[in-house]
C-alpha cells in the first residue's frame, strides 16, 4: 500500500481531533455542537457506505466495513478532542 492513503487517513483523524478540541471551547449550545460534530464526521464514511449499498458487488462488503471503521475512528477522535480540551480546561 502506498503512503498517500495512510497520510490522508492520518490527516483526516488529526483534523477531527483538532475539531473536537475547538468545538469544546466554543460557547455554543450542546445540540449545535453535536450537529456540527456529525456534519464533520459523516461525509467521509458515507462516501464509502452509500455506493456499496446502492450497487452490490464483490467489493461491497469491504467498502461498508471500511466506511464503518472510518466512522468509528472519526467519532473516537472527535471525542478524544472533546476530552483533551475538557481536561486541559479543568487544569487551568
N, C-alpha and C positions, 0 to 999 in steps of 0.2 A: 504494500500500500504506500502510495506517495505521501509526502509530508503535507501537502496542501490541505487535504481534508482534515487532518489532525490539527493543523494550525487554525483552520476555520472553526472547528468544533471548540477548541480551547478559547478562541476569541469570543465566540458566542456565549460560552459559560461564564467567562470573565465579565462580559458585558452585563449579563443577568445578575451577577454578584454585585457589581457596582450599581446597577439599577435598584436592587433591593436595598442597598445602603442608602442611596439618595431618597428613595421613596419613604423610608422610615423617618428621615429628617424633615420632610415636607409636612406642613401643618394641615393637610387635607383630612377629610372625614375618612373613616376606615373603609366604607363602601367604595369610595372613589379610589383609594389606594389598591383595593383588591381588584377592581375593574381595570385599572391601569396595569397591574401585575399580570392579569390574564391576557390583556392585549399585547403585552411584551412577550409572554411565554408561548402562547398558542400558535402564532403564524408559522414558525419553522417546522414544528412537528406535523402540523396539518398539511404541509406541502408533501409529506411522505404518506400520510394516512389516507387522505381523501382519494388520490389517484389509485391507490391499492384497493380501496373499497369499491371504486367505480368500475374497475376493469380487473377481473380475476385472471391472473397468470401464474406462472411458476414462481415469480418473484414477489407476489403479493404478500405472502406471509412474512417474508424478510423485511419488506418495506414497512409493514404495520408494526413489527417488532422494533425496528429502528426508530420509527416515529414515536412509539410509546416510551422507548428508552430516552429519547431526546426530551420528551415531555416531562418525565420523572426527574431527569437530571436538571432540567431548567427550573422546575419548581423547587428542587433542593437547593440549587444555587441562589435563587431569589430569596428563599427562606434563610439561607446562610447569611446573605447580605443584611436582611432584617435583623437577624440575631446579633451579628457583629456590631451593627450600628447601635442596637439597644444596649449591649454590654458596654460599649465604649461610652455611651451617654450616661450609663449608671456609674461608671468610674469617675466621671468628672464632677 
